[in-house]
Amino acid sequence: MKIFNWVLLLLLSLLWGGSFFFNEIILQDLPPFTLVFLRVSGGALLMWLYIILTSEPVVFSRKVIAGFIVLGTVNNFVPFSLIVWGQQFIEGGEASVLNAAAPLFGALIGHFVTRQERLTRNKIAGLLFGWGGVFLLMSTSFSHFAGLQSLQGRAAVISAALCYAIGATYGRRFKDISPKVLTAGMLSTSALFLLPLVLLVDKPWSAVIHTPAILALVGLAFLSTAVAYLIYYFLLARVGVTNLLLVTFLIPVTALFLGILFLGESPAWQTFGGLFLITAGLLIIDGRILNKKNVGGA
């Protein structure tokens, strides 16, 4: 890829890795569902504003509305809620490593629901490496009973990764719908789903929000959601999905770095070991290191 596209790819990893960092700060003042609601509603408003300013055509149909509902559920509402809930019990860096398991689920789902993405020897070897890393991360919760909450937190993030894989597979049928409109619609749908939970479960009107949480909310909704999606779709058109998947390798590194540098997190050796195994598995599945042919890019 050209240097400019690499810069954007690194920026995207910083924005999405930063979401785990922002979550850590906001959770000190706000409950989980409220955090996610403010993220998706703020991101939706910004996306619709961008669509209006750029005169993006919007055509509503049953297929479009179905895309809003399904993708809003499996790409935003459920996984965002699971990750934020899980981060109450585990550090953001570890959550980001576990979240990198999404392509592992994607490889398995692709084998069973598509004809083009069958498992090969390389993919099976990559899955073994990757799931070895996931098991290493989960194993720390089994060492003592006090780790029950951390086990629940890790299980929640792993479940979110599964949701992302399902969403990526299902989302392929909406290639003829504007990505910006689809993003705005699924964020709006997520906000509608979350509103009753915020009012009935979180009851956030008694929460006291401090300046760091307010700034983190702005960063989460504007940078890690709206801007990140715009960069994502810009890169998708310029470099293709294969090159764009490289961001999966970079997000955990970014999240770990931000947590260590600004939040004083001290990841256990299992976190780095799991990161190594998952990254190795993803690289093997990706195939470019093992393939002697050069992969084209913009």
PyMOL commands that set and color helices and strands:
alter all, ss='L'
color gray80, all
select helices_A, chain A and resi 3-26+32-53+62-86+92-99+102-113+121-142+145-174+179-202+204-206+211-244+247-262+269-286
alter helices_A, ss='H'
color red, helices_A
deselect
rebuild
show_as cartoon
